[in-house]
Amino acid sequence: MSPLPMRRDALRLGSLVVAAGLLAAACGGAGSDALPPSTAPAPSPTAAAEAFVGRFGGGWKTDFSRALVGPEMFTVGQRKDGIPAIDAPRFIPVDRATFLAPQEPVIALEINRDARAYPLQILIWHEIVNDTVGGTPVMVTFCPLCNTSIVFERTVNGQVLDFGTTGLLRNSDLVMYDRQTESWWQQVTGEALVGEMAGTRLEIVPSAIIAWADFAATYPTGMVLSLDTGFDRPYGRNPYVGYDRVDQDPFLFDGEPDPRLLPMERVVTVELNGETVAYPFSRLESNPVVYDTVGGTEIVVLFKKGVVSALDRSSIADSKDVGATGVFVPVVEGQRLTLSAEGDGFVDAETGSRWNVLGQAVEGPLAGARLDPVIHGNHFWFSWAAFQPETRVWAP
């Protein structure tokens, strides 16, 4: 969550004091092991509330008497809003986004034909963008420590919420807060854990991490989040150099990683009708089209190379190729399609049409058709397994 180079050798040398200073500098503000004091009214004087205030300070308007987990489950990574969300995002047309290399990762989002790209080189410094896309208020999120990007609707019970970063982590994952009630929300699950909204879940909106070149080709009239964010950050640089090495130890994670995969293995996950499955990128690379049944629904998982990591080298554009995924229901107008990888895309055996990783037919008899997307997430294995230990791990 907090931008910080996390090389294991630095940790072994006991460079925690230096690391704390880097954390503060990278976040654009002073680091802190506790949230600042406030004159805000104290929450309800229950034992639970007192425990939260005692651990995190009184600078919250959160109703701490309503909590699904105890305060001991949270770790302080930064001060409240120490990593600033983008609340007034500005966009530029695709042809003006010259700051992006073709293989750079972007979060692709389309709602009501309004297509937007959110470069990870920006999200890595802000983690949250409050936006309205196609008339729908949304929150675009990225947690670097878990490599997790998820888009949520911001309307809850008829009220539009806007979100910031608490500065806290749970299982190394970003904990967000809404500014209307100051409830705390878990990014991986979209569930409010503490406060007035406790027990409420945000609705997930389909999105995908793809290469900038693929977004530009698919949405030539789309819009791109601008570098004009209102903040001074070294966009294009990765403050977590080397963090995604597959055998790396997760940062600020107290649990025992699930041993079925290496902790930092990238996985794409699908959860349908009570069943959850993880598809490791390392296995998808040699099996770029996977048909499976999850929760009684047949799906197809697509994988293609050509997208670099945001968490490898100092320069994101120069980082290693980790690939991209898409997950869909393999049916168009009642016809089941049998897809196979071919060149830079996919071809169906039934019509010979060519498809991209976004599930769109770009050539052939079905050109213009789209597969129905299945909501999925990209994560590091350790984090996903901590929240969903019953996950089935796909193997060929």
Sequence and secondary structure as in RCSB ss.txt:
>XXXX:A:sequence
MSPLPMRRDALRLGSLVVAAGLLAAACGGAGSDALPPSTAPAPSPTAAAEAFVGRFGGGWKTDFSRALVGPEMFT
VGQRKDGIPAIDAPRFIPVDRATFLAPQEPVIALEINRDARAYPLQILIWHEIVNDTVGGTPVMVTFCPLCNTSI
VFERTVNGQVLDFGTTGLLRNSDLVMYDRQTESWWQQVTGEALVGEMAGTRLEIVPSAIIAWADFAATYPTGMVL
SLDTGFDRPYGRNPYVGYDRVDQDPFLFDGEPDPRLLPMERVVTVELNGETVAYPFSRLESNPVVYDTVGGTEIV
VLFKKGVVSALDRSSIADSKDVGATGVFVPVVEGQRLTLSAEGDGFVDAETGSRWNVLGQAVEGPLAGARLDPVI
HGNHFWFSWAAFQPETRVWAP
>XXXX:A:secstr
       HHHHHTTTHHHHHHHHHHHTTS   SS     S     SHHHHHHHHHH S     TTSBSS GGG E
E S TTSS  BSS  EEEGGG TTS TT EEEEEEETTEEEEEEHHHHHHHSEEEEEETTEEEEEEEETTTTEEE
EEE EETTEE  EEEEEEEETTEEEEEETTT  EEETTT BEEESTTTT B  EE  EEEEHHHHHHH TT EEE
 S SSS   TTB TTTTTT TT   TT  S   TTS TT EEEEEEETTEEEEEEHHHHTT  EEEEEETTEEEE
EEEES  B SSSSSBGGGS B  EEEEEE EETTEE  EEEETTEEEETTT  EE TTSBEEESTTTT B EE  
EEEEEHHHHHHH TT EE   
